[in-house]
Amino acid sequence: MFLPTVAITFLLFGTALTQFVSPPTNLTTATGYGFQVRYKQVPPGICEQRPDLKSYTGYVDVSPDTHIFFWFFETRNGDPTKAPLTSWINGGPGSSSMIGLFQEQGPCRIDSTGNVVNNPYAWTEASNMIFIDQPAQVGFSYSIPVPGYISPDDGSVVVLPNGTCPSDNITQGTCGTYSNPNVSDTPTTTSAAAFAFWATLQGFMGAFPQYSRETFHFSTESYGGHYGPVFNEYIESQNAKAIPSARNISLETVLIGNGWYNPLIQYQAYYNFTVYPGNTYDYSPYNDTIAAEVYDNLYAILTLRKGTGNCVDQLNECAATGSNVICSAADNYCADNVESIYDEVLNRDEYDIRELEPDPFPPEFYVAYLNTPIVQSAIGAFQNYTEYSAAVGDAFNTTGDDGREDGTVADMLDLLEQGITLTQLSATVLLRKVNSADQSTGNWLGGEVVSNEIGQPGFNCSGYTNISTSDGIVHGQVKQSGAFSFVRIYESGHVSIVEVQTYPFGPILEHGYTCRESGLDIATGLINVTGGYRTVGTPTSDYREGNATVQFEVVNTNTTYNTTTNEPNPSSKKGRFATRLGEQLQFGKVLKPVKL
């Protein structure tokens, strides 16, 4: 059945945003390398608009209480059975990969009236794509479905013992089916989450061998700075075991956008970005008092806090002891006293320092769309959709995983040494795209320091050079040595580094994919890269965007972004859908994770 865009325009304006979900009964069951897979083909028009292309959604049953959701799309160009397979996962921990699908590089987006809109710059232009919600309880992935609603206070799932919904003024329209928020039903560390991701790939590749014949490419962002190195080292270790009943995953490339790798480096980068040496937008957000407070919380000896040291001291103690209690306390202290000061005093978007809250970019309209019965039926959902799982965030917090470096930097060097290209290059990739305006997880100053810590031979001797793209505009710079590159993208926030629906990065991402598939350099796309390749240029990336695009007035929820001026367009009158979604986002802001 083909569902044109107009058919998806909502008929639910007078109904609740969510509802109890009946388990689907029309899923096809298959077995993939030892894991049961339940799936269905999604009608064109739900996302991908072309009726000649197939997309599938489903679940890989990793264990009795671990059911991982995936959404697969065939490539738009070439034979899908001969195309590479690229996976995407968002970060968090606890963030849904539907963020990546609908707000970043997926085949479609949802506009303010609820219409499905084609994305001409989707990564499916170059590859088959699979978006995976992980770990269990994130997005559409589930453990044990229960009736409940989302607390407007902290974003957690409130279980309803008798299945009876309270009034809407309590639930704010979120009464529905969710995973039981038991932290014991989800991983508590990045390392513990690696198996389910590997198992999901095993299940998918076994159930869909026609899409798994070529190379595999991994992409992620944010907390993916933990997921990417650790998960892919796990994949390589499983490959090395040559397990008879398992599929060898031919990993070639790893892409990480704004990764959160090393908290000791990157918490200090909050100060570097906001105070000294400052950001390239020539915008100083703090007065002298607040700037001094951030500095003291990072470095000062806090003798009045009964044994509690500053952020740096506590992170060092976490690294030295490995204690869950110490690491959790360290990360909580740094988040509350270094990172969160930004939110408390500025009312600016952590993910893009140029924008005030509530920031409509990228738009959130897809959340309500995924909670409509027609869509949930079309994709075979077992529970209602949330962008972020508070239970998963809480589970990782019990071990202080966010406050640990966890071997991420060493894992990246290991991947390079195993022949995995950590750049958009030849055989394997880690493109570390770091944006200019992001203040939260991995502002580019901290990301740059991490890139120099990896230890790729020749990297510290390489220089920054402009990236040439088809539109003739310089969107950023690259520093590259052989199989590893660090890319800085101008005029971009945390999500927009891989988001080509709102921001003007279609040409640079198209360029990057071409380079990745053909083994060409990132800077020009013309040079075949070898181990001795180095970019030649300045030792530092010195371009300054200036503060012309920094916003000082809040814009409406349905405002669009002007990709020429890099500023919001004048907003139009809110439609009914935008108004209802605005009501949801008012409490939904609680659900906004630290690291997407």
N, C-alpha and C positions, 0 to 999 in steps of 0.2 A: 504493500500500500504506500503510495506517495502522498506525503503531507506537505502541501505548499506552505510557504511562509504565512500566508493569511490564515491558514487553518490553525496555526499555533497561537495566533493572537488570542489573548485570554478571554475565556467566558466565565472567569471565576472572580470577577471583581467584587461580587457580593458574598463570596465564600471565604472560609478560613484559609490562611496561607498554607497550613499543613493539615494532615489527617492521618488516621491509622492506615497502615499499609497492609494489604492482604498478600500473603506469600504468593509469588507467581507460580503458575502450574504448567506453563507452556515452555519451559526451558529444555533445551537439548542437553543430554548428558554424554560426556566422553571421558576418557582417561588419558592423561598426559604424563608419561614418565613417572607413574606411581601416584599421581594426584588427580582426584576427581575434578572435572571442570563442568560447570553448568552455564549454558550460554544461549543467546538468541540473536538473530539478525535484527538490526534496528532499522525501522522504515526511513527512507530518505526524507529529509525535511525536518526531522527531529534535531539534527545538527548539520551534517553534510547535505548539501542541496542537490548534488548531482545524482540522478537515479541510476546511473551506470556504475556507481562506486558502492562497495559494500562496507558496512561497519557492523561491529559486533560488540555486545556487552556481556558480561558474565561474571562468574565467581570461580575462583580456584579454592577448593576446600583443603586448606593446609592441615587442619586438625579439626576435631569435632566442634570447637568453638572459635576457629579462625577461618573466616571466609573473606578472601581478598577480591575486591571488585576491580575490573578492568574495562576500559572502553577502547576498542581498536578501530582504526580507520585505514582503508587502503590509500596508497599514494595516488595523487591526481595525474601524475605523469609517468608513462611507461607501464610495464607489466608488473602488477603487484606481486606476482609470484617470483619475480627476479629482482625485486627492490630490497634495499636494506631495511632492517627493523630498528626503530628508535623508540626507546622508552622515555617517559617523563614522569618524575615524581616531584611534588612540592615538599616543603620542609616542615617547619613547626618547632619541635615535633608535635604532630597532630593536625597539620594542615592538609586539606584535600587537594588532590591533583586535578579536580575539576576547576580549580583556580587557573591552573595552566591551560586547561582545555578552553575555557570560556573567556578568560581575561587576557590570555597571553597568545600562544601560538597555535591553538586548535583551529579546526575548519570553520568555526562559526562563533558568533557572539549574540547576545540578546540586547535589544535596544530598549529605550525607556517605555515603549508601548507594548513590550512583550513579544515583538517580532524576532524571528530568527534571521540573522543577517550573515551573509557569506563573508569569510575572511580570505581575500585573495593572496595574502602573504603567509598562509598556514604552512607549517613545516611539512604537511602532506604534499606540498608541491614537489618535494624532493625525496620523501621517504614514507614507508608505512609507519604509522604512529600507534603506540599503545600507552594510554594514560592509566596509572595504577594508584588507587587509594590505599595507602599503607601507613602504619600497621593496622591491625584489626581495630574497629571502632572509629576509624577516620572516614569521613565522607559517606559513601555507600557501603564500605566494608563493615562487616558486623561480627559480633561475637555471639551474644544471646539477645535476640530482639525482645523488647519489653515496651509496654505503653508508658509514656512519660511526656514531659515538656521541658523546654529549655529555661533555666532560671534566668530572669532578667538581671539578677544581681552579679552572678559570676560566670554565666555561660555553661554551667554544668547541667547534666541531665537529671531531672527530678523524676524518680520512678513513681508510677501510680499503682499502688497495690491492687486496687479493684478495677482499674481500667476506666475510671470515671474522670472526665476532664473538669478541672475547676473553671471558673469563668474566664473570659478572655482578658479581663483586666489584670488577671494573675499570670496567665500563660502568654499573653500578647500574641495569640494566634499560633503558637508553636506546639500545641498538643498533637501528639502523633506517636509513631513507632521509632524507637532508638535502641542502640545497644545498651545493655546493662552496664552502668559506668563503674565496673569493678576493675581496679587497677591490676588485679592479678590475672585478668583476661587479655592483657596486652603487654608487649615488651616494656622493660624499664631502661634499656640502654640501646644505643645504636648497634652494638655488636649483636645483641640478642634479637634485633629486628632483621638482621641480614638473612637468616634462614628463610623466613616467610617470603621475602622478596625473591630470593633464588628459586624457591619452590613455585612461586607464581609464574616465573618465566618458564620453569620446567613444564608446568601444567599447560600453559598457553602454547608453547612450542610443540608439545605432544599432540594437543587437540587441533592445532592449525599448522601442520608441517609445511603447507604451501606458502606460508608467510615467514618461515624460519629457515630458509635455505641459504640465505646470504648472511652478511655480517651484522653484528649487533652493536648498537650505539646507545650509550647511557647519557641522559641529560637531567639536570636538576637545578635547584637554586637554594639559596639561603641556608637552612639547616642541612641542605644537601651537601654543604661543606663537610659535614660529618658523614652523611649517608653515602655520598659519592665515593670517597676513598675507601671507606670500610666495606661497603657492599661489594664493590668491584674487586677488592682484594679477596673477599670471601668467594666470589665467583671464580676467580683465578685459582684459589686454593682447592675448590671443588673440582675444577677442570683437571688439576694436577693429580687428583686421586684416581682419575679414570674410572669412576663408579660405573659398573656395567649397566645398571638400570637407569642411568641419568644421561641427559643430553649435554654434550660439550658446547658451551656457549662461546661463540667466536667473537669475543669482545674486541672492538677496534678503537672506539672513541669514547671519551668521557667529557661531558660539558658541565661545568658548574658555574652558575651565575650568582655573584655576590655571596659566596660561601662563608659560612660561620665555621672556621677551622680551629683557631687558637684563641681562646677567650683572653689569655694574658695579653696578647698583642691587640686584639680587637676591642676589648673594653677600653684600653688606653686610647684607641683611635677615636672614641667618642670625644675625648678632650681635644685631640689633634684636629678633628673636623670642625668642632664648634668654637674652639678658643685659639689654640696655637698649634701649628702655624695657621690654621683656619681653612675654610673651604674655598673653592675656586669661583663661588658665586659672590664673593666680596660681601658676604652677609654675616654679621656677628650677632648671633641670637641672644647671648647672655650679657647682663650687666656685670660689673666687676665683682659684685658680691656673689652672684650665682657661679661665675667662672671660678672664683676662689673655692667655693663649696665643692664643686666637681673635682677640682685638683686635690683638695684635702681628702675627699672620700676615696680618691685613687691612691694617694701617696702618703698622707700625713699619719703620724703615730697617734692613734686615737686612744689615749690612756684612760679616758672616762668611760669606755665601753667594756669594761670588765673582761679583758681577754680577747675582745673582738678587734682584730686588726683592720687595716684598710683593705680595699679591693685587691690590690696587687699582692699584699701579704697573704691574704686568704686564698687566692688562687694558687700561689706558690705552695702553700701548705696542702692544698688539695692535690697538687701534682706530686708532692713528696710522700703523702700518706695513702692516697687512693681511697680514703674513707668516704663512704656514701654520705654520712652525716656532715663531714667537713666540706665536701664538695657541694652538697646541696645548700649549706649555709653560705658558702662563698659566692655561689652563683646568685642566690637570692639577695645577698647584700649588694653585689655589684649591679644587679638589675634594678634594685630599688633606689640605690644611692648614686649611681652614675648614669645609667640609661634612662630611668624613668623621670629624672629631673627635667629632661627635655619635654616630656609629655605634660608634666605638672605646671610648668611655667610658661610654655609657649603656645599651646593649642595648635601645634603644627604637626603635619603628617611625618611620622618617623621615617616613612619609606620615600619621602620626597620633601626635602626641606623647603622647597619653593611653595608648597601648598599648605593652606590652612585646613583644619578639621571643621566639619566633615569634608573629606576630600572625595570628590566623585570620580577620580581617575585611578585605576580603570573602573568602569561602572560595575555595580553589584547586582544588576537586574537578573542575572542568571540564577541567583539563589532561589528566588520565588518561582522561577520557571521550572527548576528541578524538583520543586515540591508540589507540582501539579499532578493530578491523577493520570492525565493522558501521557505525560512524559515518563512517570514512574512505571506505568504499565508497558510503555514502549521499550524501556531499557531493562525490565525485569528486576526492579529494585525490591529489596527486602526491608528497607527502613527509610525514614525521611532523611533528607539531606541537611547537613550542617557543614560550613566551611572549615570548622575547627573543632576538634575533640578535646574538651577540657580534661577528660579522663586520661587521655594519652599524655597530654602535657603534664598532668599531675604525676603520672607513672614515671616519666623520665626525670621529673624533679626529685623523686625519692632517692635517686642515685646521684643527682647533680651532674647528669650527663652533659648538660649545656655548659657547665663550668670546667669540663675536661677537654684537653686537646685530643686525647684518646687515640693517639698514633696517626692522626689524619695526615700530617705533613710527611711523615715517614712512608705512609701508604702510597702517597702520590709519587714519591721517588721510586718506590718499588714497582709501581705500575709502569713508570717510564722505563725502568730497567728491564721490564718484561716485554718491552716492545709496544706498549700501549701509548699511543701518541696523546700527550696531554695538551692538545691544541687542535684547531680545526685543520688537521693535516692528514697526510697519507693514510697510514694504516689504523691509527687509533687517536682519540682526541680528548683532551681536557681543555676546553676553551674557558678560561677563567675570566668571564666578562664581569667587569666591575664598573658600576655606574658612577656618575658624578654627584647626583643630588641625594643619594641614599644616606641617611644618618643612622639607620638601625643596624641590621645584622652585619653588613660587610661594607661600610663605606670604603671608597676606593683607596684611601690612604692606608687603612689597615690591611686590605687585600693585597696591596703592593708589597708591604713588608712580608706578608706570608709567602708571596711568590718568590721573594729573594731567599726565604728560609728553606725552600724545597731542596735546593742543591743541584739543580739541573746544570751539567757542565756547560760553561760558556754563557749562561743566562745573565750573570751579573756584569758581564762585559758587553752585552748587547745594548742597543739603544732604542729609544722610542721613535717610531716613524708613522706618518699618517696612513690611514687605510683608504685605498682608492675603491670607489664603488660606482655602479652604473649611472647613478644620478649626478655624478660630478661633485657631490657635496662631501666634505670631510666630516664624518660623524664620530670619529674617534681615532685613537692611536693604538699601536700594538708594539709590544716588546717580545721578541721571539728568539729562542735558541733551539734549533733542531725540532724535536717533537713537543716542545712546550712553549706556550705563549700566554702572555698576560695582556688583556685588551681593556682599554678604558673607553667607555662610550659617553659622549657629551650629552648634555641636556636630558638626562634620564634619571628616573627614580628606581626604587628597588624592583618593582614588578616590571617596569617598562623596558628593562634591559633585554627581555625576551618577548616583550609584548608588542606585536606589530599591528594591532587593531586600532590603537589610540595614538601611539607615538610613531614618529617618522623613521622607523628602523627597518622597513621592508627591504630596501636595497642592501643594507649591511648584512642582514641575516641571510638573504638570498646569496650574497657574495660568500658568506662564511660557509654555507652548506656546500656550495660549488667547490670551494677550496678543500673542505673536509673530504668530499667524495673522490676528488682527483689528486690529492696529495700536493696541492699547491700552497704557496705561502699566503698568509693572511693579508699582508700589506697590499699586494698587487694582484694576487690570483694568477700570476704568470710564471712563477719560478717553481720548479720541482724541488721540493725540500729534501735535503739530506741531513745526516747527523751533524755536518759542519756548518749548516746554514745559520747565520746570525743577522738580525736586523741591525742596520746602521742608522744612528741618529743621536739625539740628545740623551744624556743619562737620566733625565727626569722628564715627566710629562707636564709641561708648563702652561698649557692653554687655559685661559680663564674665561668662563662663560659670562661673568658679570651678573649683576642683580636685576637686569631689566625684566626677567620673567618671574621674579619672586613675587608672590601674591600677598596682598594685605587686606583683602576682602573675601569673605566666604562666598563660594559660588553654589548654585542650586544643584540638586542631585542629578538632574538630567542634562547638565551642561556638557557639551562636547569639547574635544581638544583640537586646537588648530595646529596641524603638523608643520605649517610653514612658519608661524610666529612663535611656536612652542609656548603658547599661552592658551587659557580657556577662551572659547568663543562666547559671545553674549548669549546668555541662557534664555530659553523660551519658557512659556508657561508650562507648569508641571501638568502632566496627564494623570489620569486616575491610577494607572499602574505605578507611575513614579511616586505618587502620594502614598499608596499602600506600601510600597517597598521602603519608602522613607520611614514609615512607622516601624517596619521590621528592623531597619538598620539602626534605629535609635537605640534599641537594646542590643542589636547585633554587634555594635562596636565593642561590647564586652568580649565578644568571641574573637576579636582580632588578635592573632597570636603574636608573640614576640618576634618570631622569625617564620615568615611564610615559606 
